């Protein structure tokens, strides 16, 4: 095979790989957002807004699979978002946009790791404690104490999720998108607003249960889900243009 022909084949193969990544990223952004919304509706912020007795009673009343499935939904949603954001970096190739997106995706990997850890602890620890609490009879108080300890741990990990997964990466990705010239500037600023709002909600959680309104935090979480869906559509469309 002549050198020019080999180069053309290599370029075509690189284009196919890029197309596959963008399609995968677009689908991951949309499906991950759907999982996030579904898991969030099932979760209802239960562990951060209710006392241990209420938490265990609600989890136990909904069956053995309810709580683990809700938490696994969160974990898979986080994983799919990381795939989508990784694909997004492939479209941000110039100057400051390139640099910001590489730092942002590294932060997203860190945040997603914390998120999966938080969901895993919540799924197993609270799920098993609620099951044992439900059949413990007079020993319920002891299991409620166990549940409170787990809630305290989850309070810290969830604060880290809001700060380092919903906050920092989306601030950086928002700036990268706004500066890229490849996407509408407003899309970048929306991502930045969602990330900045989450950061402002997350940092105070390290010092108290909630120093901001829960509805205030939820509004930014919903904005990020919407942003990811729009990014997913853009990624899919860019794959079709190749």
One Martini backbone bead per residue (centre of mass of N, CA, C, O) as a GRO file, in nm:
protein
  242
    1UNK     BB    1   0.096   0.037   0.024
    2UNK     BB    2   0.076   0.348  -0.013
    3UNK     BB    3   0.128   0.617   0.178
    4UNK     BB    4  -0.129   0.786   0.111
    5UNK     BB    5  -0.324   0.548   0.153
    6UNK     BB    6  -0.250   0.491   0.449
    7UNK     BB    7  -0.336   0.769   0.553
    8UNK     BB    8  -0.633   0.749   0.471
    9UNK     BB    9  -0.700   0.501   0.640
   10UNK     BB   10  -0.620   0.625   0.913
   11UNK     BB   11  -0.819   0.861   0.901
   12UNK     BB   12  -1.077   0.691   0.877
   13UNK     BB   13  -1.039   0.536   1.143
   14UNK     BB   14  -1.032   0.785   1.326
   15UNK     BB   15  -1.316   0.883   1.247
   16UNK     BB   16  -1.470   0.631   1.351
   17UNK     BB   17  -1.381   0.653   1.644
   18UNK     BB   18  -1.496   0.935   1.693
   19UNK     BB   19  -1.786   0.869   1.624
   20UNK     BB   20  -1.827   0.652   1.842
   21UNK     BB   21  -1.764   0.834   2.086
   22UNK     BB   22  -1.987   1.048   2.036
   23UNK     BB   23  -2.225   0.855   2.046
   24UNK     BB   24  -2.169   0.745   2.324
   25UNK     BB   25  -2.174   1.020   2.468
   26UNK     BB   26  -2.460   1.103   2.394
   27UNK     BB   27  -2.605   0.860   2.519
   28UNK     BB   28  -2.483   0.886   2.807
   29UNK     BB   29  -2.598   1.165   2.877
   30UNK     BB   30  -2.901   1.086   2.855
   31UNK     BB   31  -2.916   0.825   3.026
   32UNK     BB   32  -2.781   0.941   3.280
   33UNK     BB   33  -3.002   1.156   3.334
   34UNK     BB   34  -3.236   0.961   3.369
   35UNK     BB   35  -3.115   0.810   3.608
   36UNK     BB   36  -3.089   1.053   3.793
   37UNK     BB   37  -3.388   1.127   3.809
   38UNK     BB   38  -3.494   0.853   3.908
   39UNK     BB   39  -3.313   0.829   4.162
   40UNK     BB   40  -3.394   1.102   4.289
   41UNK     BB   41  -3.695   1.034   4.324
   42UNK     BB   42  -3.642   0.785   4.510
   43UNK     BB   43  -3.461   0.924   4.721
   44UNK     BB   44  -3.550   1.222   4.831
   45UNK     BB   45  -3.325   1.295   5.043
   46UNK     BB   46  -3.353   1.107   5.297
   47UNK     BB   47  -3.065   1.099   5.452
   48UNK     BB   48  -3.069   1.445   5.477
   49UNK     BB   49  -3.394   1.487   5.609
   50UNK     BB   50  -3.388   1.244   5.819
   51UNK     BB   51  -3.429   1.032   6.056
   52UNK     BB   52  -3.337   0.714   6.126
   53UNK     BB   53  -3.621   0.594   6.161
   54UNK     BB   54  -3.736   0.695   5.892
   55UNK     BB   55  -3.531   0.574   5.700
   56UNK     BB   56  -3.573   0.273   5.779
   57UNK     BB   57  -3.878   0.260   5.732
   58UNK     BB   58  -3.883   0.333   5.432
   59UNK     BB   59  -3.691   0.117   5.324
   60UNK     BB   60  -3.843  -0.132   5.442
   61UNK     BB   61  -4.130  -0.068   5.300
   62UNK     BB   62  -3.994  -0.109   4.984
   63UNK     BB   63  -3.796  -0.324   5.004
   64UNK     BB   64  -3.491  -0.480   4.915
   65UNK     BB   65  -3.450  -0.327   4.615
   66UNK     BB   66  -3.494  -0.022   4.623
   67UNK     BB   67  -3.230   0.105   4.737
   68UNK     BB   68  -3.011  -0.025   4.562
   69UNK     BB   69  -3.130   0.074   4.289
   70UNK     BB   70  -3.108   0.377   4.339
   71UNK     BB   71  -2.795   0.376   4.383
   72UNK     BB   72  -2.715   0.241   4.117
   73UNK     BB   73  -2.832   0.464   3.943
   74UNK     BB   74  -2.633   0.678   4.035
   75UNK     BB   75  -2.369   0.531   3.957
   76UNK     BB   76  -2.435   0.499   3.651
   77UNK     BB   77  -2.481   0.796   3.596
   78UNK     BB   78  -2.190   0.884   3.661
   79UNK     BB   79  -2.048   0.705   3.453
   80UNK     BB   80  -2.192   0.822   3.200
   81UNK     BB   81  -2.095   1.112   3.237
   82UNK     BB   82  -1.796   1.054   3.202
   83UNK     BB   83  -1.818   0.954   2.914
   84UNK     BB   84  -1.938   1.216   2.799
   85UNK     BB   85  -1.706   1.410   2.892
   86UNK     BB   86  -1.486   1.267   2.736
   87UNK     BB   87  -1.610   1.323   2.459
   88UNK     BB   88  -1.613   1.633   2.482
   89UNK     BB   89  -1.300   1.674   2.479
   90UNK     BB   90  -1.272   1.595   2.166
   91UNK     BB   91  -1.410   1.894   2.088
   92UNK     BB   92  -1.178   2.033   2.273
   93UNK     BB   93  -0.879   2.171   2.096
   94UNK     BB   94  -0.842   2.481   2.199
   95UNK     BB   95  -0.652   2.608   2.413
   96UNK     BB   96  -0.824   2.678   2.689
   97UNK     BB   97  -1.035   2.461   2.630
   98UNK     BB   98  -0.842   2.222   2.642
   99UNK     BB   99  -0.732   2.262   2.931
  100UNK     BB  100  -1.001   2.270   3.088
  101UNK     BB  101  -1.111   1.990   2.998
  102UNK     BB  102  -0.882   1.817   3.127
  103UNK     BB  103  -0.931   1.904   3.418
  104UNK     BB  104  -1.234   1.840   3.428
  105UNK     BB  105  -1.217   1.527   3.377
  106UNK     BB  106  -1.049   1.469   3.626
  107UNK     BB  107  -1.262   1.575   3.828
  108UNK     BB  108  -1.485   1.377   3.737
  109UNK     BB  109  -1.346   1.119   3.824
  110UNK     BB  110  -1.332   1.189   4.121
  111UNK     BB  111  -1.637   1.243   4.170
  112UNK     BB  112  -1.739   0.963   4.073
  113UNK     BB  113  -1.591   0.796   4.284
  114UNK     BB  114  -1.739   0.918   4.525
  115UNK     BB  115  -2.025   0.849   4.429
  116UNK     BB  116  -1.992   0.539   4.423
  117UNK     BB  117  -1.919   0.516   4.720
  118UNK     BB  118  -2.174   0.641   4.836
  119UNK     BB  119  -2.377   0.441   4.703
  120UNK     BB  120  -2.258   0.179   4.820
  121UNK     BB  121  -2.295   0.239   5.117
  122UNK     BB  122  -2.597   0.297   5.107
  123UNK     BB  123  -2.700   0.034   4.986
  124UNK     BB  124  -2.581  -0.166   5.198
  125UNK     BB  125  -2.597  -0.045   5.482
  126UNK     BB  126  -2.896   0.058   5.487
  127UNK     BB  127  -3.028  -0.195   5.375
  128UNK     BB  128  -2.940  -0.393   5.609
  129UNK     BB  129  -3.035  -0.229   5.851
  130UNK     BB  130  -3.335  -0.214   5.772
  131UNK     BB  131  -3.384  -0.517   5.775
  132UNK     BB  132  -3.300  -0.567   6.074
  133UNK     BB  133  -3.488  -0.356   6.203
  134UNK     BB  134  -3.764  -0.490   6.107
  135UNK     BB  135  -3.679  -0.771   6.296
  136UNK     BB  136  -3.580  -0.674   6.602
  137UNK     BB  137  -3.783  -0.528   6.774
  138UNK     BB  138  -3.646  -0.421   7.073
  139UNK     BB  139  -3.365  -0.349   6.890
  140UNK     BB  140  -3.404  -0.080   6.724
  141UNK     BB  141  -3.215   0.134   6.853
  142UNK     BB  142  -2.947   0.012   6.762
  143UNK     BB  143  -3.002   0.043   6.451
  144UNK     BB  144  -3.041   0.351   6.460
  145UNK     BB  145  -2.749   0.408   6.542
  146UNK     BB  146  -2.623   0.290   6.291
  147UNK     BB  147  -2.775   0.474   6.092
  148UNK     BB  148  -2.652   0.741   6.194
  149UNK     BB  149  -2.361   0.685   6.122
  150UNK     BB  150  -2.408   0.653   5.819
  151UNK     BB  151  -2.529   0.934   5.774
  152UNK     BB  152  -2.275   1.090   5.851
  153UNK     BB  153  -2.098   0.978   5.627
  154UNK     BB  154  -2.289   1.060   5.388
  155UNK     BB  155  -2.269   1.363   5.437
  156UNK     BB  156  -1.972   1.383   5.342
  157UNK     BB  157  -1.986   1.245   5.062
  158UNK     BB  158  -2.211   1.429   4.944
  159UNK     BB  159  -2.057   1.692   4.964
  160UNK     BB  160  -1.838   1.593   4.765
  161UNK     BB  161  -2.021   1.548   4.523
  162UNK     BB  162  -2.132   1.837   4.492
  163UNK     BB  163  -1.847   1.969   4.467
  164UNK     BB  164  -1.667   1.741   4.275
  165UNK     BB  165  -1.910   1.685   4.052
  166UNK     BB  166  -2.128   1.926   4.029
  167UNK     BB  167  -1.914   2.156   4.034
  168UNK     BB  168  -1.614   2.183   3.922
  169UNK     BB  169  -1.643   2.046   3.636
  170UNK     BB  170  -1.876   2.246   3.531
  171UNK     BB  171  -1.720   2.502   3.542
  172UNK     BB  172  -1.496   2.414   3.341
  173UNK     BB  173  -1.678   2.319   3.107
  174UNK     BB  174  -1.829   2.581   3.069
  175UNK     BB  175  -1.581   2.745   2.988
  176UNK     BB  176  -1.487   2.569   2.754
  177UNK     BB  177  -1.743   2.599   2.581
  178UNK     BB  178  -1.753   2.913   2.568
  179UNK     BB  179  -1.443   2.925   2.435
  180UNK     BB  180  -1.447   2.734   2.173
  181UNK     BB  181  -1.662   2.796   1.918
  182UNK     BB  182  -1.847   2.510   1.893
  183UNK     BB  183  -2.053   2.645   2.083
  184UNK     BB  184  -2.279   2.791   2.246
  185UNK     BB  185  -2.225   3.019   2.486
  186UNK     BB  186  -2.477   2.968   2.665
  187UNK     BB  187  -2.407   2.675   2.733
  188UNK     BB  188  -2.159   2.734   2.902
  189UNK     BB  189  -2.298   2.921   3.116
  190UNK     BB  190  -2.496   2.713   3.221
  191UNK     BB  191  -2.287   2.515   3.329
  192UNK     BB  192  -2.150   2.714   3.521
  193UNK     BB  193  -2.397   2.776   3.696
  194UNK     BB  194  -2.449   2.486   3.790
  195UNK     BB  195  -2.168   2.450   3.923
  196UNK     BB  196  -2.164   2.700   4.112
  197UNK     BB  197  -2.420   2.631   4.269
  198UNK     BB  198  -2.318   2.359   4.376
  199UNK     BB  199  -2.072   2.465   4.524
  200UNK     BB  200  -2.236   2.656   4.718
  201UNK     BB  201  -2.385   2.403   4.841
  202UNK     BB  202  -2.149   2.203   4.922
  203UNK     BB  203  -1.953   2.343   5.121
  204UNK     BB  204  -2.159   2.385   5.366
  205UNK     BB  205  -2.203   2.071   5.420
  206UNK     BB  206  -1.935   2.040   5.595
  207UNK     BB  207  -2.072   2.226   5.846
  208UNK     BB  208  -2.369   2.133   5.767
  209UNK     BB  209  -2.644   2.002   5.659
  210UNK     BB  210  -2.797   2.292   5.584
  211UNK     BB  211  -2.747   2.635   5.446
  212UNK     BB  212  -2.943   2.564   5.220
  213UNK     BB  213  -3.179   2.514   5.017
  214UNK     BB  214  -3.296   2.228   4.878
  215UNK     BB  215  -3.427   2.359   4.625
  216UNK     BB  216  -3.172   2.504   4.534
  217UNK     BB  217  -3.009   2.251   4.469
  218UNK     BB  218  -3.212   2.108   4.277
  219UNK     BB  219  -3.202   2.324   4.053
  220UNK     BB  220  -2.904   2.261   3.973
  221UNK     BB  221  -2.936   1.960   3.915
  222UNK     BB  222  -3.143   2.001   3.687
  223UNK     BB  223  -2.961   2.177   3.508
  224UNK     BB  224  -2.744   1.959   3.458
  225UNK     BB  225  -2.924   1.753   3.322
  226UNK     BB  226  -3.006   1.936   3.088
  227UNK     BB  227  -2.719   1.994   2.987
  228UNK     BB  228  -2.646   1.697   2.920
  229UNK     BB  229  -2.864   1.655   2.707
  230UNK     BB  230  -2.767   1.876   2.514
  231UNK     BB  231  -2.484   1.762   2.478
  232UNK     BB  232  -2.576   1.491   2.364
  233UNK     BB  233  -2.700   1.607   2.107
  234UNK     BB  234  -2.440   1.739   2.000
  235UNK     BB  235  -2.265   1.484   1.985
  236UNK     BB  236  -2.444   1.330   1.786
  237UNK     BB  237  -2.438   1.543   1.560
  238UNK     BB  238  -2.127   1.540   1.518
  239UNK     BB  239  -2.113   1.246   1.427
  240UNK     BB  240  -2.291   1.294   1.162
  241UNK     BB  241  -2.076   1.505   1.029
  242UNK     BB  242  -1.833   1.296   0.961
   0.00000   0.00000   0.00000
